[in-house]
Amino acid sequence: MPAQPIPICSLTSTFQLDKDSLVYTTCEGYIKTKGKYKRSKRWLSLLPYFADLQNEADTRFSQIKAGLGISTLAHEPYPGLALWLNEAISYVRDFSLRFTPEEHIELVFFAYSVVVEPDIEAVVIDKAIELLNEIIEGKRISRKDVTIPWRPVFDLYCKLLFKEDERPINVEGLHDVIIGLREMFPLTATKEILDEIRPYIALFDTSMERFMHLFSVFIPLKMSAEEHERYGAGLWFDELWHFFTFVEMNSSWEAELPAIFASLTFHCPGYIDWSSKHTVIFSKLLRNMNLPVRSGSGTIGDSAATANGAQKTAAKWIIWMLGGTDNSAEIHTLRLIRCLESFVHPLQEGGHTPVLRTFFYKLVQEMAHRIRIERVCKKTRNHVPNDMRLTDHNIETFVTAVLPSALFLIFSTDEHIESYQTIRFLSFIAPQLVLPKVLDLVYPSLSTLTSPHRLKQSLECLVACCVPLVRDDGGVEYENFVNCSKDWIKEMRQNAEEMGQVSCATPMPLRCKKKSKKVSSNDFGEGKRRKPLRCHVIVLLEAMVNAIDINDVDKTSLAFTLITRFFTLIPIIDCSGALKMEKYKDLSLEEKELCKLTSRLPRIVDLFITRIFALIMELSASRPKSSAACLGSICELAPEAAEGVDETRLKRDIQSAANALLKNCSADIVEAVTRRIFLFVSTSEFENRLAVELTCALISECIYVNPRKYLPMFLKHVTHGLSQLITEETLQTAVLDPSTMWYVMLGSTLFYVPAKFIIQNTEQFIQLHKQLLSFKCRIAYEVSVIVQHLRDILTVRTVRRSNFDVLLSLHISIFDLCALTRNRLALNSIGVSVIYAAQQNPHVDSLNSKVGVHRCCFCL
C-alpha cells in the first residue's frame, strides 16, 4: 500500500502542488544493499530511477573488471589498461566505493601491482596512482583487511626521488598514496625499513635529510600502544628524541621531527609520557614562532621551518599532549599562550603576526577536532583512553587563556579570515565564555564615533558566531561563565527611545531578571546562573537593518550577510500572541521575553524592505553617458555595461537576504512583503541595469515562494505593460527605449518558476514569449532566450516551513530557533520539489514512500 505524503501542503500555503504531481521514492534499496557494499552514496536512493541506476552501476562495474582483466592478459598497458583505469576512477567518483569488501581488496592489489610494475608507461602508472588515492581515501581499509609489501614501492619511490628513474611519474601523487598504504604494511615492516634507511644517518651531512624524509613517508604510525611497544615507536623513539635534543636550530631536517612526534601523539595518545620533556618541547616550539628580539631589530627562529607548516604541527602536538592525571602539559601550554599574548597586540604588529595568527587558529581548530573525536564521533580510529580525555575544566581553562589573544588578532591590520575563524571555533567550544565578549565588542562598535574602523572587524566576528548565538537557549548549565559588561538590550532600547525610533505600540521589553525555569528559579542578577543570549539576535537584526548604507559598501555587505544568516536561523514569525494563551503559561521568563521580542519582527521586515527600495532608488541614479543615454543603461550595447565588484556584491547580498526572508517567514509576512514589492514594481521604472536586475531578483523571489498565488499577479502586469508599448516601429527598432526594456527584463524573470506553473499558464507564457522574441533589438532578444531557465533542475526543501503557518495555539516558532543547525535532516523528514526533465516513468507510481517525498513537476 503506497504511503501517504507528509502533510506539508496542508500546513503551508507557499508550496502548493497537486497530489498527482507527487512522485514517491524510498530508501529501501539503499538499506537492502548497505551491508553488501563497502560504501555507497545514500542520496542516490532518493532518485525516482534508483533501480535503473543500480542496474547501470552493476553493468558498468562488470565491464570495468572485464576490461582490466582483458587488458592485463593481452599485455596492453596503453591505451587499453589506461582507459579502463580511468573508467574505474570515474566509477568511484560517481558511485563511491560501491563494491564488496573482497572486490575492494582486489582492486587495491591490482592498482598497487600496476604502480610497482617495471617498464610500464608513466601515464598508466599515474592513472593507477590516481585510482589508489580514490579507493584508499577515508581510511576504509586497514592492515586487518589486507597487508601490502613495502619493498616494491620503496624502491620505486627512491629511484624517482633521487633521479635514478627518469620516467615522468607523478611523485607527489605517489607520496600521497604511500602515506595511505603504509598503514597496510605488515607490522614487521617498521624494523625492516629502519634497517634499510639507518645507514643514511649522519647528523652533519646532507644524507640525514634522506633518512628523515624516508622515515616520515614510510614508517607506519597508526598502531595501538601494544603494537607500538613491540613493532613501532619502541624501536625508534629514543633515537629520534636524541636527534631532536641534540641538533640546533636551522637544520634542514629538524622540521620533520616535530611532525613525526605530533602524528605519534595524535594516533596513539598517552603512549609516550611527555611530562619530563615538556620544557624542551615548548622551548623549541617557542623558538619557531619568529618572534622579534632587541626591539624588533632581529628575530628568533627558523623562517624556512616556520613557512612549512610548523604552526599546524606545533598545535597538533600541544593539543594531543593535554589531558591525563599530570597537568604538566596544560601548565606549559598556558605559559606559552601568556608569553605570546603580548606579541599579538595590535601595537606590537610585525612580521611575526601572521605566524602567531596561524598558530592560534590551528591550535583552536585542533582543540575543536579533538573534542569532536572524544564527544561527538561514534566511530573513530583514534580511541582516546578514558584517563586522557579532556574534562570541561580543561576546555574552559584553554578557552579562557586563548580568548584574549584571539580578540587582539581580530583588530590586526591584515584582517585575515583566520582571526575570525579562531573566534568561531572558540564560540562553538565554550559559548558561555566567548559570546558575551563578542557582544561587548559589537554593541559599542555600532554607535561609536571615535573608532569607526572597529565596526567591520566586530561585525566579521559576529558573523562567525551567529549559530552559537542563536543556539544559546539556556538548556545547558555551566559552572564557569561570564556575563556581558552591560545590559545591552536595555541600553539599545533607551538609545532608540531617545532618538524617537521606538513605537509605543511595540515597545522593546526590558531584560528579565528572573532565572529561566528550565535551569533554576534563582535570579540572574545574583550571578549564580547565566542568562541565555539568543534574545540579542532580534535586537542585532534590527541594528543591522538600520546599518544598511549605500555610502559604505563594506559595512552594508556585512550587514546583509548578518541579516541573511539571522533570517535563515530564526523563523520570522510574530509569537507575541502566545503570551495571552493558557497553554503557554509555563514558559520560562526567557522564552516569554523572546516572544515579546518577536513582536518587532514584522516592523523589522517592513523596515528591511523599505531600506532595499531606498537602496535600489539610489543605485538607479546613473551618470549621464551622453545627451541621450546613461552609463550602465539596460539599452546599452557597449561593453561598458559590465558591473563592478561592489555592484556584483550588492546584488548578490540583496537577493540572498530576500531569499532567506521569504523562505523562512509566515504567510502573513510573505503576503505583506509581496504586496509591497508589487506596488513598488508597478509604480517604478528604472534605466540603470543594476537597479533593474535587483528589482527582477525581488520579483523572482516573490514568485518562487508561492507561484500559484503571485505568478498571475506579476504576469498580468508585465503582459499588460508590453501590450501597450509594442508597436510596429518598436519591433523594428535596433535599440529599444528604457520603458520597453524595463518590461522585457521583468518578463524574462517570470520564467524562473517550477515547470508545473508554466504548464498551467501555457497560453499566457507562450504569448509573453512570442512578444519577447518579436523584437529586432539584440539585447531584448538575448534576454528573452529562456531555454536555459527551463532546463534547470529546481529543488526546494519544504519541510522547514511545516510549522510556520500553524496556529499559535498548536505551536510557537521560538522552539524552532536554529533547529536545522542542531541536527542533520533525517531522510524521513525531507520533502523536495524537483523539475524532472524527462518523461514520467511508468513505474514511479508503484514506488512506496517510506522515507522521503519528492515533488516532481514535468516540464515540456
Residue, then its C-alpha position, 0 to 999 in steps of 0.5 A: m500500500p503506497a504511503q501517504p505524503i507528509p502533510i506539508c501542503s496542508l500546513t503551508s500555503t507557499f508550496q502548493l502542488d497537486k497530489d498527482s504531481l507527487v512522485y514517491t521514492t524510498c530508501e529501501g534499496y539503499i538499506k537492502t544493499k548497505g551491508k553488501y557494499k563497502r560504501s555507497k552514496r545514500w542520496l542516490s536512493l532518493l532518485p525516482y530511477f534508483a533501480d535503473l541506476q543500480n542496474e547501470a552501476d552493476t553493468r558498468f562495474s562488470q565491464i570495468k573488471a572485464g576490461l582490466g582483466i582483458s587488458t592485463l592478459a593481452h599485455e596492453p598497458y596503453p591505451g587499453l589498461a589506461l582507459w579502463l583505469n580511468e573508467a574505474i576512477s570515474y566509477v568511484r567518483d560517481f558511485s563511491l566505493r560501491f563494491t564488496p569488501e573482497e572486490h575492494i581488496e582486489l582492486v587495491f592489489f591490482a592498482y598497487s601491482v600496476v604502480v610497482e610494475p617495471d617498464i610500464e608507461a608513466v601515464v598508466i602508472d599515474k592513472a593507477i596512482e590516481l585510482l589508489n588515492e580514490i579507493i584508499e581515501g577515508k581510511r576504509i581499509s586497514r592492515k586487518d583487511v589486507t597487508i601490502p609489501w613495502r619493498p616494491v614501492f620503496d624502491l620505486y619511490c627512491k629511484l624517482l626521488f633521487k633521479e635514478d628513474e627518469r620516467p615522468i611519474n607523478v611523485e607527489g601523487l605517489h607520496d600521497v598514496i604511500i602515506g595511505l598504504r603504509e598503514m597496510f604494511p605488515l607490522t614487521a615492516t617498521k624494523e625492516i625499513l629502519d634497517e634499510i634507511r639507518p645507514y643514511i644517518a649522519l647528523f652533519d651531512t646532507s644524507m640525514e635529510r634522506f633518512m628523515h624524509l624516508f622515515s616520515v613517508f614510510i614508517p607506519l604510525k597508526m598502531s595501538a600502544e601494544e603494537h607500538e611497544r613491540y613493532g613501532a615507536g619502541l624501536w625508534f623513539d629514543e633515537l629520534w628524541h636524541f636527534f631532536t635534543f641534540v641538533e640546533m636550530n636551522s637544520s634542514w631536517e629538524a622540521e620533520l621531527p616535530a611532525i613525526f612526534a605530533s602524528l605519534t601523539f595524535h594516533c596513539p595518545g598517552y603512549i609516550d609520557w611527555s611530562s619530563k620533556h615538556t620544557v624542551i618541547f615548548s622551548k623549541l616550539l617557542r623558538n619557531m614562532n619568529l618572534p622579534v628580539r632587541s626591539g624588533s631589530g632581529t628575530i628568533g627562529d627558523s623562517a624556512a621551518t616556520a613557512n612549512g607548516a610548523q604552526k599546524t604541527a606545533a598545535k597538533w602536538i600541544i593539543w594531543m599532549l593535554g589531558g591525563t592525571d599530570n597537568s604538566a602539559e596544560i601548565h606549559t601550554l598556558r605559559l606559552i599562550r601568556c608569553l605570546e599574548s603580548f606579541v599579538h597586540p595590535l601595537q606590537e604588529g610585525g612580521h611575526t603576526p601572521v605566524l602567531r595568527t596561524f598558530f592560534y587558529k590551528l591550535v583552536q581548530e585542533m582543540a575543536h577536532r579533538i573534542r569532536i573525536e572524544r564527544v561527538c564521533k561514534k566511530t573513530r580510529n583514534h580511541v582516546p583512553n578514558d584517563m586522557r580525555l579532556t574534562d570541561h575544566n580543561i576546555e574552559t581553562f584553554v578557552t579562557a587563556v586563548l580568548p584574549s589573544a584571539l580578540f587582539l588578532i581580530f583588530s590586526t591590520d591584515e584582517h585575515i579570515e583566520s582571526y575570525q575563524t579562531i573566534r568561531f571555533l572558540s564560540f562553538i567550544a565554550p559559548q558561555l565564555v566567548l559570546p558575551k565578549v563578542l557582544d561587548l565588542v559589537y554593541p559599542s562598535l555600532s554607535t561609536l564615533t571615535s573608532p569607526h574602523r572597529l565596526k567591520q572587524s566586530l561585525e566579521c566576528l559576529v558573523a562567525c558566531c551567529v549559530p552559537l548565538v542563536r543556539d544559546d537557549g539556556g538548556v545547558e548549565y555551566e559552572n564557569f561563565v561570564n556575563c556581558s559588561k552591560d545590559w545591552i538590550k536595555e541600553m539599545r532600547q533607551n538609545a532608540e527611545e531617545m532618538g524617537q525610533v521606538s513605537c509605543a505600540t511595540p515597545m522593546p521589553l526590558r531584560c528579565k531578571k528572573k532565572s529561566k525555569k528550565v535551569s533554576s528559579n534563582d535570579f540572574g542578577e545574583g550571578k549564580r546562573r547565566k542568562p541565555l543570549r539568543c534574545h540579542v539576535i532580534v535586537l542585532l537584526e534590527a541594528m543591522v537593518n538600520a546599518i544598511d548604507i549605500n555610502d559604505v559598501d563594506k559595512t552594508s555587505l556585512a550587514f546583509t550577510l548578518i541579516t541573511r544568516f539571522f533570517t535563515l536561523i530564526p523563523i520570522i514569525d510574530c509569537s507575541g500572541a502566545l503570551k495571552m494563551e493558557k497553554y503557554k503559561d509555563l514558559s520560562l521568563e526567557e522564552k516569554e521575553l523572546c516572544k515579546l521580542t518577536s513582536r518587532l519582527p514584522r516592523i523589522v521586515d517592513l523596515f528591511i524592505t523599505r531600506i532595499f527600495a531606498l537602496i535600489m532608488e539610489l543605485s538607479a541614479s546613473r551618470p549621464k553617458s551622453s545627451a541621450a543615454c546613461l552609463g550602465s543603461i539596460c539599452e546599452l550595447a557597449p561593453e561598458a555595461a559590465e558591473g563592478v565588484d561592489e555592484t556584483r556584491l550588492k546584488r548578490d547580498i540583496q537577493s540572498a537576504a530576500n531569499a532567506l526572508l521569504k523562505n523562512c517567514s509566515a504567510d502573513i509576512v510573505e503576503a505583506v512583503t509581496r504586496r509591497i514589492f508589487l506596488f513598488v514594481s508597478t509604480s517604478e521604472f528604472e534605466n540603470r541595469l543594476a537597479v533593474e536586475l535587483t528589482c527582477a531578483l525581488i520579483s523572482e523571489c516573490i514568485y518562487v515562494n508561492p507561484r500559484k498565488y503571485l505568478p498571475m499577479f506579476l504576469k498580468h502586469v508585465t503582459h499588460g505593460l508590453s501590450q501597450l508599448i509594442t508597436e510596429e516601429t518598436l519591433q523594428t527598432a535596433v535599440l529599444d527605449p528604457s520603458t520597453m526594456w524595463y518590461v522585457m527584463l521583468g518578463s524574462t524573470l517570470f520564467y524562473v518558476p517550477a515547470k508545473f506553473i508554466i504548464q498551467n499558464t501555457e497560453q499566457f507564457i507562450q504569448l509573453h514569449k512570442q512578444l519577447l522574441s518579436f523584437k529586432c533589438r539584440i539585447a531584448y532578444e538575448v534576454s528573452v532566450i529562456v531555454q536555459h531557465l527551463r532546463d534547470i533542475l529546481t529543488v526546494r526543501t519544504v519541510r522547514r516551513s511545516n510549522f510556520d503557518v500553524l496556529l499559535s495555539l498548536h505551536i510557537s516558532i521560538f522552539d524552532l530557533c536554529a533547529l536545522t543547525r542542531n541536527r542533520l535532516a533525517l531522510n524521513s523528514i525531507g520533502v523536495s520539489v524537483i523539475y524532472a526533465a524527462q518523461q514520467n516513468p511508468h513505474v514511479d507510481s508503484l514506488n512506496s514512500k517510506v522515507g522521503v517525498h519528492r515533488c516532481c513537476f514535468c516540464l515540456 
